[in-house]
């Protein structure tokens, strides 16, 4: 992946240097930022295209973080490009930037670029943490989809700028191939593949089983599920037509290892969508996107494993226990009380079957003078050979942060640490 990024960056630099300078130094610099903005846009598409090759190795959570940082880099690159273009022509014509802006808005190619830049700016502003926290996810997501409009406008803007596309035959072929590859990956991963899989597998709700007062398991069946490339530890994005609006979707982990006969999700009532799952009708349709995620045994590097779960984060861990072939497994399960431990009986049975160990961590942190369970001392006390194990972490953000900090202090190699925060934003 990094080779792909570096090679394309080098090609863009070469095209910039070989295409000649602009009408003045400011416009030449503006062109430099414009070319790199186009490259960043295409990387953005690839990061959110949900390409299986990337997702299984990196994980959607890390790809989402990268998407966010690339997005803000793109915002500043686009604003710099736009500002320099206006400044460059204002300098060239010896006029004010305001008059130059108005004049450029009358040029179709420039106007498309302005619209694209304005759209990117709006998306960047609503994605800042203070505003993002105030918006409902559905509202934020709907506005965020305007990014695809900005990409389309930017593509036409670049197409109309003849020096970008036609400086050479190689440049023209390169930009067309890169844009088509990026848009093709997005359409394949986000539209074609989900539609094909759902048409092929015909997912249906097979059973709805309450696990407790606020936790429910939903069993989903379908055709040819043995051909669905799902493994324990992954998650899917679930929609239930007729139960909620089509744009309301939730990422839920598979709470049982997929065996080719059915899928199971287990969810805690944390919102309107998850709270209403117990009212699903058996036989109703299910629309499933995925499976996604790198929280799997694909990344195992050591014979022993430590699985750390908090609350409903036990669901992918429970699935992985079902898939584990060896007994050298330790599970740390953090909950407020034993009554809050979702799927506890199943976890205990699987641990016993595998010959592993289960530490059910209840009560308040540090209660009874014991070190916090996820501090370096606490982790080493519970699992003395922790540095010799692969460590999988799934739980609330605060718990995950504490565990990762403890693992760093214990100098557990990063290649042995696997954590995934399931979310769409």
N, C-alpha and C positions, 0 to 999 in steps of 0.2 A: 504494500500500500504506500509506504513512504517512498519507495522507488518511483511509483507512479506520480506522486506529488512532485518530487524533485525533478523528474524528467520533464514534466509539463512546465514547471517553473523555468527551467533552463531554456526550453523551446520558446516560451513567451519572451524571455530576456533577449534571445537571439533575434526573434522577429522584430522586437523594438529597436535593437541596434542596427539591423540591416535595412529597416524601412526608411531610414533618413530622419532628419530633424524636422520640427514643425516650423511655423512661420516666425516664431521667436522662442527664446528659451523657456518662457512660462508655458506656452502651448506644448512644447516638447515634453515638459515635466507632466503636464496634464494628460498627455497621451500615455505616458508611463503608468500613471495611476489608473487610467481607464482600462488599459489592457489587463492589469492585475485585478481590477474589479470584476471584469468578465470571467477571469479564471476563478476567483473566489466564489462567484455565483454558481459556477458549474460544480465546484467542490461542495457547495451547500446542497445542491440537488442530490449528489451522490451520498452525502451523509444522512439524508432523510429518506433515501429511496428504499431502505430496508432490504438491501441486497443480502441474501443469505450468507454469502461468503464472508462479508464483513461482520454481519450481525453475530454469527456463531463464534467468531474469533474475538471480537471486541466487546459486543454487548450493546444493546440499544441505549442503556443509561450513559455509557461513555460517549457513544456517538452523539447523543443529545447534548451533552456538555460541550463537545467539540463544535457542534452545530451552533450553539449559543455564542461561543467565543469567535468563531469564524463570522457569525452574523454581525457582531459588533465591529469586528475588523472591516468587514464589508461596508458597514455604515460609514465609518470614518474614511475609508478609501473612496467611496462614491462622493461624499461631501467634499473631500479634497479635490477630486477630479473636477467636479462641477464648479467649485470656487475658482480653481486655476484656469479653467476654460473661459469663464467670464472675465477674470483678471487679464488673461492673455489677450483676448480680443479688445478689451478696454484699452490696454496698453498699445496695441497695434493701431487702433483707430483714434487714440488720444481723446477718449471720452470717458464718461463716468461708468461705473459698474452697473448702476441702475438702468441707464439707457442701453447699455450692452445687453443686459438681461432681457429687456423688452424686445430688442432687435432679434436676439437669438430665439426668442419664443415664437417668432414668426417663421422660423425655418423648421420644416417638419421633422427632420432628423434630430435637431436639437430639442424640439418640443417633446418628442418621445423620451429622450434622455432625461429631461426635467421631470416628466411624469414618473418615470422609473425611480429617479432619485427621491422625489417627494414620497412615493409609496414606501421605499426602503426606510426613509426617515420616520414615517408614521409607525411602521412596524417596530423599529428600534426603540422609539419612545414608549410604546405600550408594553415592550418587553423588559423595560427596566424594572427592577424588583419592587419599588414602591407602588407603581401602577399595576404591575402584574398581580400583586397580592390583593388588590382591590377589585379586580375583574373576575367574574365567573369564568371558569375554564372554557365553557362553550362560547362565550363572547370573545375571549382572547383568541381562541382557536380560529373562530370565523374570521376575525380581522387578520390573523396571521396568514391565512390562506391568500391574502392579497399579495403575498410575496411572489406567488406564481404569476400574477398579473405583471408585477414589476420585472420578473425575469423575461416574460414575453416582450414587454416594451424595450427592455435592454437589448434583447436579441435583435429586434428590428432596428433599434438605434445603431447598434454595431454594424448591422448589415448595410445601413444607409451610409455609414462612414467609410467611403471607398478605400481610404488609405489603410484601414484595418484589415479588410477582407481581401483586397486585391493587390497588396504590395508585391505579391509573387504567387505563382501557382501553388507552391507548398503552403504558403500562409492561408490561402483560400481553402485548400483541402483540409488543413489542420483544424481551422476554426469550425468548418462544417462538421467534420467527424466528431470533434469534441462536444459541440452542442447537441448533435444527434445522439451521441452516446449518453450524455447526461440526462436529456429528456427521455430517451428510451429506457434507461435504467429506472427513472422515476415512475414512468407509466407501467412498466413491467412489475416493479415491486409493490407499488401502491394501488394499482387498479387491476391489471390483467391477471396477475397471480392469485390475489384474493378471490376475484370473481370466478376464475377457473376452478380453484380448489373447492369453493362452496357449491358450484354446479356439479362437480365430480363427486364430492363426498356427501352432499345433502344432509347436513348436520340437523339433528333433531334432539329435543329434550327428552331423555329417557326416564329420568326420575329426579325428584327434588326431595332432599332429606335434611331436615333440621338437625344440626349438631348440638345446638344450645339455643338459648333465648335470642341471641343476636348473631348466630353463625349458621350458615346453610351451605350444603353441598349440592351442586347441580351436576348430574350425570348426562353426558351428551353422547349420542351414538350417530352412526352414519354408514355410508357405503365405503368399502375398500380402505378402511382406516389403517390397515397394515402398510399401506403405501404413503401414509402421511409422515413426513420426516420430522417426527417429534421425539424428543428424549426427555428424561426426567430432569427437572430443574428449570425447564423453559416455561414461558408464559405465552398466552394468546390474548388478543384484543377481542372482546366478546360483545356482540350485539344480539338482542332478542327482538326481532320485528314484532310489532303488536304490543310489546311490553313497554317500550320507551321509544322516543323519537330516534330516527336513524343516526343522528349526530351524537347521541349519548352512548359512549362506549367506555368500557373499563378494561384495564390490563389485569387479568387474574392469572396467577400461576397454576400450572397443573398440579393438583394435590395428590395425584397418584401417577405412578409410572405408566406411560402410554403403552399398552400391550397389543394394539392393533384391533381391539374390540370396542373401545370407547374412551372418552376423555372425562376427567372430573375436575371441576373447580370448586374451591371452598372459600367463601367470602364472609367477611364480617360486615355488619350493617354500619357503614360509615358515611353513606350518602343516599340520595333518593334512588339511584340505580341499584346499588348493592342491597339496600334495605328491601327492595321489592322483589328480589330474586325468589324468595320463598313463595311468591304468588304466581310463578311461572306455571303454565299448563303443560302437562306431559303430552308430548307429541307436537308441541309448537316448534316453529323454525328457530334455528340458531345460525347466526352469521359469525364465522370465526376467521380472524386474521392471524396468521402466524403458522407455526410457532416461532417465537423469537427468543433471543437471549443467549448469553455465553456462560450462564451459571450452570455449567454441566461438567461431566467427568472428562470432556474433551481436553480440558486443561490440567488434568491430574499430572503431577510430576513426582509424587511420593507414594509409597504403599499405604501409609496411614493418612487418615483424614479427620479433621475437626470441623464439625458442622455447628454453627452458632446461629440461633434463631431467636427472634423476639416477637411475641404475640402471634399474629396471623402469618408472620414471616416463616412459620414452621411449614407451610404448605409445600414449597419447593424442596425443603429439606426432607420432609416425609417422603416425597416422590423419589428423591435420590437414595434414601435408605432402602427403598424397595428395589432399586437398581444395583446397589452396592454388591460386589461379588466377594469381598473379603470382610472379615470381622474386625479389622483394626480401625474401628470407627468410634469416635467420641462425639456426643451431642451435648451442647449447652443450650438449654431452653429457658429463656428469661420471660417470666410472666409475673403479674402482681400477686396472683394466688393460684393454687392448683385448679380452682374452678374456672379460671380464665384460660387454661391450657387447652387450646384447640387440638383435636385429634390426638390427645395424649395417649389413650389406650392403644391406638394404632401404632404410634411411635414406640411405645414400650414393647409391643409385640415384635415389631421389626428389629428393634435393638436386641431383644433377647434372641431372636432367630439368627441374627448376624454375629452374636457373641460380643457386641459392643458395650459401651458405657453411656448412661444417660445421667446428666446432672440437671435436675429441675431447679432453677434458681428463682425463688419466690421472695416476697417481702421487700422491704425498703433497702436501698443500697447502703452498705456499711452497717447493717443492723447486727447487733451483738458483737461489735468490735472487729468483725472480719473485714478484710480489705475489699473494696468494690470489686465485683466479679470480673469486670472488664478492664480493670487497671492492669498494668504489667505484672504486679505481684499476684493479683487475683487470678489472672489467666495462667501464670506459671504454676500457681498452687493447684489449680484444677487439672491442668494438663502439663506435667513437667517436661514432656518431650515435644512441646508445641512447635519448636523450630524445625523439627523433623517431619512435620505434617503439612499437607495442603489444608488451608483454612478457608472455609466457605461461610460468608456472613450475609444474613438476610433479616432485616428488621426495620424498626422505625429509624428515621434519619439520625436522631441524637444517639441512639444505641450504636448504630453502624459507625458513626464518627468516633465514638469512644473506643470501640473495638479496634478499629483501624489504627488509632493513635497508640493503643496498647501494643499492638503487633509491631508497629514501627519501633517502639522503645525496646521491645524484645529482640529486635533485629531479625524478624522473620522475613526471609527473602520475598521481595515483591512478586516474583514469579509463582510463589506458593499461596498468594492471597487472592481470593476471588470474592468480589462483592458486587451486588447488583441492586440498584434502587429502581423499582418498577414504577414508571410514570410516563405520561405522554408529553409533559411540559417541562 
